[in-house]
Amino acid sequence: MLFSPQSLGALRLANRVIMAPMTRDRAGLGDMPTDLMVEYYRQRAGAGLIVTEGVQPCPEGKGYWRTPGIHSPGQVEGWRRVAEAVHGAGGLIAMQLMHCGRVVVPANRGFTAEVVAPSAIRCPAQVPGPDGAPADCAEPRALAAEELPAVAEQFAQAARNARAAGIDAVELHCASGYLINQFLNPASNQRTDAYGGSAENRARFPAMVVRALAQAVGADRVGIRISPGNPYNAMDPADPAATFGPFLDALGDLPLAWVHVVDMSLPDLDTLAFVRAHWAGPVIANNMLKADSAEALLQAGRAEAVSFGRAFIANPDLVARMQAGAPLAKPDFSLLYTGEARGYTDYPALDAA
Ligand SMILES: Cc1cc2nc3c(=O)[nH]c(=O)nc-3n(C[C@H](O)[C@H](O)[C@H](O)COP(=O)(O)O)c2cc1C
């Protein structure tokens, strides 16, 4: 089934092997996509769908070094070249919208902007600074309830910009301890208003953003990504079902294109079955999959598609390799975030290797 077509919302995928979002720190001046990025994504267009690296919807959303944005005209032009290259090679491309919230090392930005979050609680985790060494995150300002519709509108405008650039869909990053996850999780959301406290309240702003995206570009071009129980960036991993159930329930009436699930193999929760119980639409499964385990998931009806992250780094033609049963090349993880072509666009396809 891996190599059979599948619809996700408005998108008709040629196969079910999706490239998972991966931050690679190769954006250029003004956080604009570069020629190198155009080439990198073009090389990987054999995926049924590419989900881009996390892209900041607004200046406040940037937390890491050299990550691209989708809020300026130059960024839109850069992404247009990426989308054209992927389409020209027969692929589809969705943009992951990633607002870092409190996970911000200000020196990574190259400009001044506020650091905002659900509550004024500094992220205790460190993230790489401009030199790659771990650095402290900034103290965030708690967003006022009255500001939240405007933040949702920043996401909506980013989605319109992505579509204007020719990007096929957007995926809202609701995982890994970034802004949306920060609202969902009690460790980072200690609000006492309608956006904090109960799981239903904590899901209110995330659901507002999803609705704003659906209204902006159509629900059938919007996906979300969740990772229940993932402690990354100081999220409290306790009782993820209690948090993510109400969030998925709040989206039940929206015909979203997909829910992308990073399955943490939790001891107490069958995450894919849990998502199925709360979400009737297409599911993309991710994490630690191989061709055979991915095929088994699809055969068992546990997901409609699967995504691979690390396997796509050194195997631009991953789908062809899997189809041929060919061995996979291993990536050099020391080159993940260098900003260079080396370790990024210089992994050859099998027929060239
Ligand atoms: C270099 C790198 C960067 C990543 N960046 C992102 C990101 O921007 N957004 C996201 O949702 N996940 C990100 N991830 C997680 C991957 O999408 C994926 O969930 C993870 O690699 C597990 O899948 P795999 O076992 O197939 O590699 C990243 C992973 C890697 C290795």
The ligand as a Tripos MOL2 file, in Angstrom:
@<TRIPOS>MOLECULE
LIG
   31    33     1     0     0
SMALL
NO_CHARGES

@<TRIPOS>ATOM
      1 C1         16.8860   17.3550   11.7440 C.3       1 LIG1
      2 C2         15.4720   17.2330   12.2170 C.ar      1 LIG1
      3 C3         14.6660   18.3560   12.2460 C.ar      1 LIG1
      4 C4         13.3280   18.2570   12.6360 C.ar      1 LIG1
      5 N1         12.5260   19.3830   12.5770 N.ar      1 LIG1
      6 C5         11.1860   19.2530   12.7970 C.ar      1 LIG1
      7 C6         10.3060   20.3470   12.5470 C.ar      1 LIG1
      8 O1         10.6880   21.4470   12.1190 O.2       1 LIG1
      9 N2          8.9880   20.1540   12.7860 N.ar      1 LIG1
     10 C7          8.4890   18.9490   13.2600 C.ar      1 LIG1
     11 O2          7.2840   18.8190   13.4680 O.2       1 LIG1
     12 N3          9.3150   17.8970   13.4820 N.ar      1 LIG1
     13 C8         10.6260   18.0150   13.2360 C.ar      1 LIG1
     14 N4         11.4490   16.9140   13.3820 N.ar      1 LIG1
     15 C9         10.8600   15.5880   13.7320 C.3       1 LIG1
     16 C10        10.5850   14.7640   12.4630 C.3       1 LIG1
     17 O3          9.5510   15.3520   11.6910 O.3       1 LIG1
     18 C11        10.1540   13.3260   12.8160 C.3       1 LIG1
     19 O4          9.0190   13.3900   13.6390 O.3       1 LIG1
     20 C12        11.2730   12.5540   13.5190 C.3       1 LIG1
     21 O5         12.4840   12.6480   12.8210 O.3       1 LIG1
     22 C13        10.8700   11.0730   13.6710 C.3       1 LIG1
     23 O6         10.6660   10.4810   12.4090 O.3       1 LIG1
     24 P1         11.7820    9.4800   11.7920 P.3       1 LIG1
     25 O7         11.9700    8.3640   12.8100 O.co2     1 LIG1
     26 O8         11.2010    8.9800   10.5040 O.co2     1 LIG1
     27 O9         13.0290   10.2690   11.6110 O.co2     1 LIG1
     28 C14        12.7960   17.0030   13.0270 C.ar      1 LIG1
     29 C15        13.6280   15.8720   13.0150 C.ar      1 LIG1
     30 C16        14.9460   15.9670   12.6040 C.ar      1 LIG1
     31 C17        15.7900   14.7200   12.5670 C.3       1 LIG1
@<TRIPOS>BOND
     1     1     2 1
     2     2     3 ar
     3     2    30 ar
     4     3     4 ar
     5     4     5 ar
     6     4    28 ar
     7     5     6 ar
     8     6     7 ar
     9     6    13 1
    10     7     8 2
    11     7     9 ar
    12     9    10 ar
    13    10    11 2
    14    10    12 ar
    15    12    13 ar
    16    13    14 ar
    17    14    15 1
    18    14    28 ar
    19    15    16 1
    20    16    17 1
    21    16    18 1
    22    18    19 1
    23    18    20 1
    24    20    21 1
    25    20    22 1
    26    22    23 1
    27    23    24 1
    28    24    25 2
    29    24    26 1
    30    24    27 1
    31    28    29 ar
    32    29    30 ar
    33    30    31 1
@<TRIPOS>SUBSTRUCTURE
     1 LIG1         1 GROUP 0 **** ****
